[in-house]
Amino acid sequence: MENEISLAGTAVYDSIRATLVAARRKVYSAVNQTMVEAYWDIGRHIMEAQNNSARAEYGAQLLKYLSERLTGEFGKGFDESSLRRMRQFYQTFPIRATLRHKLSWSHYRLLMKINDLPRREFYLNECAECNWSSRQLERQVTTFYYERILATRKDGRESVKNEIQKTEPKTDPDYILKDPYILEFLDLKENKNYHESELEQAIIDNLQEFLLELGKGFSFVARQKRITIDGDHYYIDLVFYNYILKCFVVIDLKTGKLNYQDIGQIDFYVRYFEENIKRADDNPTIGIVLCSEKNDTMVKYSVLSDNDHLFASKYMLYLPTEEELKKELERERKLIEIRLGDH
């Protein structure tokens, strides 16, 4: 009897699960399509209003006015840079009928960065026909897929096209309704833990506790701190404020192999805090990039170049050394792997 119920229950569960997954994808697709059309309309309204005015300063004043009122009523996603991007969207794709319903706002944001029309049209068509995710599109653009296709003989193009399979899109139900642009459009609260894998969550949990227990002035500020620059979202794993040093400490964790791009990203975060978050009486921001790849743990501090002397003479009196952080990462990773059964 139990076996019969188990077999029947599994079949019913699979059918129900398939229904829910399909329904969520339909909702995601419908919201994306509605959002794209709304942003196109917003861009058209702004463009028409600015074209109807002979005053050059009218455009900037209009964006400021709209941004303040829309943000007050509809929440995030309507700052001046976002409104400029919607205007650019209308300018780049002025014929509404040519918009592809399969493509999301994330797709269009990437496509708008491509100035060359034939190149942009190529990626637009490939996205729609091959169901590329925005992540796949970004990978193909940054690896010069279009140029390599043109430079490859016809009989070798299939192998180039097969590269796309290396970057699988995320389509599971827990992902598709947590796109930050969708959440902004619907004015919904973001789940910060969504951006972390189980391994990352465990390491960040431990690292947060480790720094707070040092007793050297660390005060927790934020986890998965989202910053938005020109409509692009970035997530800083941990942010602290050290009240002894009077400075922010931003931490970026990598679970894969550390590369030059990762070093550049932590420098980018440090510069962002220097220009946008730090108060006049704060000391320069410190960045820490951590790589917890198995058998290759690395830790690097980052400060802007003109602050090197301050970092060496004062900051290191209150900060853990790179070696101390490295040992803590290695210890925690081993504990996690044992717990997860990865010996």
Rosetta blueprint (number, residue, H / E / L):
1 M L
2 E H
3 N H
4 E H
5 I H
6 S H
7 L H
8 A H
9 G H
10 T H
11 A H
12 V H
13 Y H
14 D H
15 S H
16 I H
17 R H
18 A H
19 T H
20 L H
21 V H
22 A H
23 A H
24 R H
25 R H
26 K H
27 V H
28 Y H
29 S H
30 A H
31 V H
32 N H
33 Q H
34 T H
35 M H
36 V H
37 E H
38 A H
39 Y H
40 W H
41 D H
42 I H
43 G H
44 R H
45 H H
46 I H
47 M H
48 E H
49 A H
50 Q H
51 N H
52 N L
53 S L
54 A L
55 R L
56 A L
57 E L
58 Y H
59 G H
60 A H
61 Q H
62 L H
63 L H
64 K H
65 Y H
66 L H
67 S H
68 E H
69 R H
70 L H
71 T H
72 G H
73 E H
74 F H
75 G L
76 K L
77 G L
78 F L
79 D L
80 E H
81 S H
82 S H
83 L H
84 R H
85 R H
86 M H
87 R H
88 Q H
89 F H
90 Y H
91 Q H
92 T H
93 F L
94 P L
95 I L
96 R H
97 A H
98 T H
99 L L
100 R L
101 H L
102 K L
103 L L
104 S L
105 W H
106 S H
107 H H
108 Y H
109 R H
110 L H
111 L H
112 M L
113 K L
114 I L
115 N L
116 D L
117 L H
118 P H
119 R H
120 R H
121 E H
122 F H
123 Y H
124 L H
125 N H
126 E H
127 C H
128 A H
129 E H
130 C H
131 N L
132 W L
133 S L
134 S H
135 R H
136 Q H
137 L H
138 E H
139 R H
140 Q H
141 V H
142 T H
143 T L
144 F L
145 Y H
146 Y H
147 E H
148 R H
149 I H
150 L H
151 A H
152 T L
153 R L
154 K H
155 D H
156 G H
157 R H
158 E H
159 S H
160 V H
161 K H
162 N H
163 E H
164 I H
165 Q H
166 K H
167 T L
168 E L
169 P L
170 K L
171 T L
172 D L
173 P H
174 D H
175 Y H
176 I H
177 L L
178 K L
179 D L
180 P H
181 Y H
182 I H
183 L H
184 E H
185 F H
186 L H
187 D L
188 L L
189 K L
190 E L
191 N L
192 K H
193 N H
194 Y H
195 H H
196 E L
197 S L
198 E H
199 L H
200 E H
201 Q H
202 A H
203 I H
204 I H
205 D H
206 N H
207 L H
208 Q H
209 E H
210 F H
211 L H
212 L H
213 E L
214 L L
215 G L
216 K L
217 G L
218 F E
219 S E
220 F E
221 V E
222 A E
223 R E
224 Q E
225 K E
226 R E
227 I E
228 T E
229 I E
230 D L
231 G L
232 D E
233 H E
234 Y E
235 Y E
236 I E
237 D E
238 L E
239 V E
240 F E
241 Y E
242 N E
243 Y L
244 I L
245 L L
246 K L
247 C E
248 F E
249 V E
250 V E
251 I E
252 D E
253 L E
254 K E
255 T L
256 G L
257 K L
258 L L
259 N L
260 Y H
261 Q H
262 D H
263 I H
264 G H
265 Q H
266 I H
267 D H
268 F H
269 Y H
270 V H
271 R H
272 Y H
273 F H
274 E H
275 E H
276 N H
277 I L
278 K L
279 R L
280 A L
281 D L
282 D L
283 N L
284 P L
285 T L
286 I E
287 G E
288 I E
289 V E
290 L E
291 C E
292 S L
293 E L
294 K L
295 N L
296 D L
297 T L
298 M E
299 V E
300 K E
301 Y E
302 S E
303 V L
304 L L
305 S H
306 D H
307 N H
308 D H
309 H H
310 L H
311 F H
312 A H
313 S H
314 K L
315 Y H
316 M H
317 L H
318 Y L
319 L L
320 P L
321 T L
322 E H
323 E H
324 E H
325 L H
326 K H
327 K H
328 E H
329 L H
330 E H
331 R H
332 E H
333 R H
334 K H
335 L H
336 I H
337 E H
338 I H
339 R H
340 L H
341 G L
342 D L
343 H L
